[in-house]
Amino acid sequence: MRVSASFLPGLASAAVPFTLQGPGVNPADFRVTVFASGLSYPLGMARLPDGSMLVSVLQNASFFGGTASLVRLVDANGDGVADAAPVVLYTGLSMGQSSLKIAGNLVFVTGQKTPITVLRLGATPASALTLVGTITVTYPPGGWLHPHSALAVRKTQGSANRYDLLFQLGSDTNFAVTTRTATLGNIAISGATGTLAGESIYLLNITDQTGSVTASGLTRVASGLRNAAGMAFHPVTGDLYFQENGIDGLVDANEPLSADELNVIPRNSLGSAGWFFGFPANYTAYRTGIRVGGAGVQPLIAFQPLPNPQTGAESEGANDIAHAPPGFPDGLNTGIFVGFHGKFGLGGVQNEENPLVYVNPATGSYFHFIAGKQAGIGHLDGLLSTRDSLFVADLSTTGSLGSGLGGGVIYQIKSNVTPRAPSIEVKPAAAGVELRWDRGSLQEALDPAGPWAPLPDAFSPATFPLDQPRKFFRAGY
């Protein structure tokens, strides 16, 4: 495993403080580098059209104050280290920004209780972003324990300029039914209005008309969720995967009552009635694994300590999730990575709950890909998956959220090996022929020699009629 340090002008350098581990993991299969260091609270990350990175940062001692910016980082020579200091593309955002997504020419960014800001990309990836408008959530007086903080976005199937924007609104309290509501409003995003119930995930249709952006179709797609603060659409199936934060301990907040979870809603069922996930009366007990209550949709995974639930290594406070890069080594390229924040303001050996976990939803197994409770690691909260790399943002390497100025780091974990090609299965279907593939995207051509073109609206399984002109299909990444 290669370990490198970044040397960005004006920024502090750092070394990689961890080794990759877990069943079937060979550290030599990866190149691990410090992509950028000396950043202040990096968290939201997204890929710009040229492959450079857009990152949310904050120039303030506390994560919960000051002004945030979106900056661009470039690695032109592909050595895993950003070439120069970050360049600001937009500034003036409020406090720490926790989620950043790009869809088409639009950029969506938000943080706890801050507006969902909608920006437009410039003429080139290096161009400044411009403000389109904001989507606001107004809360009732008296505080709200889990305000909105997470986003997911996908292109609306069959539409060239419409997107499905998802955001969460968690519970008002730790362990009780939320009875109050919040209000959705907007500045220059007409149609973004409505009343919001807590313990939910909401979908809002966003239409980009170049001159303006409008919203419509506010839909509550899931309920019974304490705080689904990390969401991601599966790149192959289109299903929505999301984490769920467990209930804090009623006597000792650091000893959870219930386990964090990983859940899923199938693509074709998103927005249909009945997706209730059980909070607060239904949950998996953290240590025993006993299912309390039993109502609601059951989780794919309930994260207990490993290997022994009573004494093993813990993972608490699930934050971001990312589907594995399709170019990762076999056995690590079809699952999901989950970053755990752990103890609120602690890092290093004082935070025994902050690993990066790899999950195999097909088997229900999971392990700590980066172990928690390690010196030099604070909160591995930000994740971004690309073709062959996983970018991991440590919000604050000391763990502090009050004095973390310049203490953030982004690591790149890049595959050194070439995995097997994606598999594609063909079988007869009532309406024609059905194709299933396990990784990457579906591509089509009129001739086996190409040229090959991606099918952006195709999700596995996909059915094609037999009465169309002859075509060839493959899965690629």
Sequence and secondary structure as in RCSB ss.txt:
>XXXX:A:sequence
MRVSASFLPGLASAAVPFTLQGPGVNPADFRVTVFASGLSYPLGMARLPDGSMLVSVLQNASFFGGTASLVRLVD
ANGDGVADAAPVVLYTGLSMGQSSLKIAGNLVFVTGQKTPITVLRLGATPASALTLVGTITVTYPPGGWLHPHSA
LAVRKTQGSANRYDLLFQLGSDTNFAVTTRTATLGNIAISGATGTLAGESIYLLNITDQTGSVTASGLTRVASGL
RNAAGMAFHPVTGDLYFQENGIDGLVDANEPLSADELNVIPRNSLGSAGWFFGFPANYTAYRTGIRVGGAGVQPL
IAFQPLPNPQTGAESEGANDIAHAPPGFPDGLNTGIFVGFHGKFGLGGVQNEENPLVYVNPATGSYFHFIAGKQA
GIGHLDGLLSTRDSLFVADLSTTGSLGSGLGGGVIYQIKSNVTPRAPSIEVKPAAAGVELRWDRGSLQEALDPAG
PWAPLPDAFSPATFPLDQPRKFFRAGY
>XXXX:A:secstr
 EEE    TTS          STT  GGGEEEEEEEEEESS   EEE TTS EEEEEE SSSTTSSEEEEEEE  
TT SSS SSS EEEEEEEES   EEEEETTEEEEE TTS EEEEE  SSTTS  EEEEEEEEE  TT  SS    
EEEEE TT SSEEEEEEEE  SSSSS    EEEEEEES TT  EEEESSEEEEEEEEE SS EEEEEEEEEEES 
S    EEE TTT  EEEEE     SS TTS SB EEEEEE GGGTT TT B  TTT EEBTTT  EES  S   S
EEE  BS TTTSB   SEEEEEE  TTS TTSSSSEEEEE  STT  GGG TT  EEEEETTTTEEEEEE SS T
T   EEEEEE SSEEEEEES TT  SSS TT EEEEEEEE S      EEEEEETTEEEEEESSSEEEEESSTT 
  EE TT  SSEEE TTS   EEEEE 
